[in-house]
Amino acid sequence: MTDARDQSSKTAAPGKGAAVVAAHAVLGYAGQPVLNGLEFEIPKGTRVGVLGPNGGGKTTLFRALLGEISPLSGSLTANATTATVAQTDRSRLDYPVSALDVAVMGSLARLPWWKRPGRAERRRALEALGKVGLEDQAKTSFGDLSGGQRQRVLIARALTAEAEILLMDEPFTGLDNKSEARLESLIDELASSGHTVLIATHEVEQAARWDLVLCLNETQISFGDPAASLSKPVLEATYGGHIVEIPGQPALGVLPAHHHHH
């Protein structure tokens, strides 16, 4: 989103190869708008940073993409199976489940309510754990894994659901530098294999490394190539404050002095 909604050169022609298309979309609850003016197109196989303050509309956008709510007006279309990847620090760690058990849970949405996951589902889940580099940890208790490993297991769960669009809710929260680098590399691999990844984050510098960036604050502030979209005025509009510039540090790496609270 750049107001100048400059879609980057990575943006597909309308409708062709698009994973997500928003057209004049307004999202909200019980008839009350929460997020206005969504107008963007996300090509398949791209990494999109979704920036905005708490209460700015990121969660509402993800809920709409999952089909949990419908637009109040306009349209928002996800052209592939969509799954969310929750923050690992919000996961219950005291359940006696293995990494494989958690990955298998991704198959539940595709099975009839009366059918339990069987051998085929476990095989698919094991393959998904292999894709995230954790096949050797399949029998390890989910709670005994590191934060970065748990995040990758949750990605495997989404892959077991055969999701092509992954919605990641601040996946880097609480990770050390090594785990963060491993997860960023995995996101790159997923995009290279055709998955579309939307990453809700507060990390502006990190978002600048993705293919596209979407800035939200109760409305679409900006969408497009990070180089064009992450200007100082856009960030001020996104976070409702003045950007604090620290000498010797990249201005884009610093969040505003205060966030909006809704």
Steps between C-alpha positions, in 0.01 A plus 500: 500500500653824407270787484602543171385139518803414292485133440852378454628331188451175691124556494317286248262624235144511636369153574799320347691291748358697791479327837300776670296782345333781694264734315349793694479267800369618837534257792339509840266339750123531553481759225769721657804564275841425651714509186420709192630560151667167424613505139787266416605191312755252631663268245552134583837411648569836663596600854294787633576693817178624666582798722277690738437586864307275736136556412590626154327216315759226445304234689175605331665461158624152590156398629342611173758308295421189705130546421405563863342834410367638172569850364238760593541632146730442205679168465798316644591177323754236598557279195648203687471305823595730787628417848624704791827443684451619856766646727678213670506686833121481504506122470415271790818312587363267767305268269675163453518525120795441270615719215343248262167512688489879458586478129229235449241744640526687171316215329189533719343779294504279189355187664131425566415574865465130578833391354823495698836567331651175375821379345473722193457812716795407721714440192403842363577661837840330512576634152401848620734468798772403252434819301556712810811302599351321802433144384753375757301672778166337407472307828623784722245657730382832354560669836862384507588665170662842479288801404637498146435128461143536627440777246621271224272218624206741477603575141509124435144480636392760240681306226323180609175691443632546142482875544653708221444830678660521845403775744770544763418697814824661621691171457835644612382601849728358767746335259877533533706620203585150378136382512389823333745448214388137460134604488567779252683252278205259524259777396724564197488129412120489534460799269743347249286185494189703416352575843377849572601616847350797685700592810340731758786678671612814680856464363530764229857410403398139458192590293729697270661169397174341381365526143207726587379691801146585610461779759174518695357734758121467484541561127749400233786746532734350245562192285784408266874464478660567840745752353209718387249410771702546817547874484512711814150653439355150446649372825376806689149440361525130580611540860341835580815669623824659395775264398788517743828528314808381689835617359694217342198268481266438207191718546276222375615273778354722769135500595319825580511646847149376573242269347133560463296303750150389401 
